[in-house]
Amino acid sequence: MKEYFKYANGYVNINDENLFLTNSGNWSETHDLLEKSPKSIRKNDLKSFKMYSFPFVIICISLFMITKSKNVFFPLTFVGLGFAAFFYLKRETGKRYKIPISKIISFDFSNDKVKILFRNANDIDDFEEIFKVDTKGLAILEELSRQLKIN
């Protein structure tokens, strides 16, 4: 089995061994992913901080320029660029780690939201909620849920 589908903050890739949360859905992105753990969460948080700090700095500089400038159009252009950069980079701040299928305990489906219960890298019960899962993804996860209950 090798499937992938889109959700609100990225993609879910699934093979026979793991369920991967990725930003692009590209399988090459899955090779270096770690299991969910405090280390992988810190790594994701640091990446998000770096991604969000760039647009934030642009917007702050623009707001400073607005207060010091007689021409408001030029600084407002920078504010617009800062917001555009923020929305462009938002996709890159999604969660990135893997969940071994053998550690999945259950799935909880609710409309277009799925809650995955599993044991993380430290063998502690954990969960992940993914929102705005497309219909293809819901079908894939429901089938995986049925397979896990059979085995």
Salt bridges, closest charged atoms under 4 A:
GLU29 OE2 - ARG96 NE 2.86
GLU35 OE1 - LYS103 NZ 3.01
GLU92 OE1 - LYS47 NZ 3.89
ASP123 OD1 - ARG119 NE 3.53
ASP125 OD1 - ARG119 NH1 2.42
ASP126 OD1 - LYS36 NZ 3.42
GLU128 OE1 - LYS36 NZ 3.15
GLU128 OE2 - LYS95 NZ 2.52
GLU129 OE2 - LYS113 NZ 3.65
GLU143 OE1 - ARG146 NH2 3.21
